Amino acid sequence: MRWLLLAGLAFGLVTGVEKGWVELHWDQFLHDVGVPFVPDPDAQPGAQPGVTSLEPRSSSREARNPSL
């Protein structure tokens, strides 16, 4: 029963990431864990790593299918 629940959670997470329901911010995650990483080259100069800006981000679905 545990394996079925674990498989269902994994399937839901993968599906959510693919469809844009779940957004993963790897830079924030790696910063919180304390792992050194290369900051986003598109980030604004002088911005602190791991700190998100207040500008809205587009979803992964919008990135794959941009609207006009």
N, C-alpha and C positions, 0 to 999 in steps of 0.2 A: 504494500500500500504506500509506503514511503517513497519507493522508486517511482511509482505512478504520479504522485504529487510533485516530486522533483522534476520529472519529465514534463509535466504540465506547466510548471513555473518556467522552466527553461524555454519551452515552446512559446509561451506567452511573451516572454521577454524578447526573444528573437523576432517574433512577429511584430511586436510593438516598435522595435527599433527599425525594422524594415519599412513599416507603414508610417513612421514619423510620430507615433503616439508617445514614444519615449525618446528623449534626447540625451545623449551621453556627452558630457563635457570632460574629456580626458585630461585637459590641462588642469582643471579644478581638482579632479580626483587625484592626480599625481602630486599636485601641490599639497593637498591635505594629507596624503600618505607620507610625504617627505622624500619622494623619489625625484632625483634630478631629471629635468626634461628640457627640450628645446622649445622655447616659447613660440607662439603662433607668429609667423612672419608678417601676417596681415594685421597684427595688433597695433594699436596706436602707440607711437613712441612715448616713453615715460610712464606707460601704464604698468601697474604692478602685476606680476604674474599671478594667475589664479583669481584675480578680481575681475568680475564681469562688468561690462559697461551697462548703462541703462538703455542703450539702444536695443530695439527688438531684434531678435534673430529670426531668420526664416527657418521653417521646418525642413526636414530632409525631403519631404514630399515636394515642397516648393522648390527646393534646389534641383530635384530631378525633373520637375515639370513646371518651369517658370511661367507665370501668368503675364499677360501683356498689359 
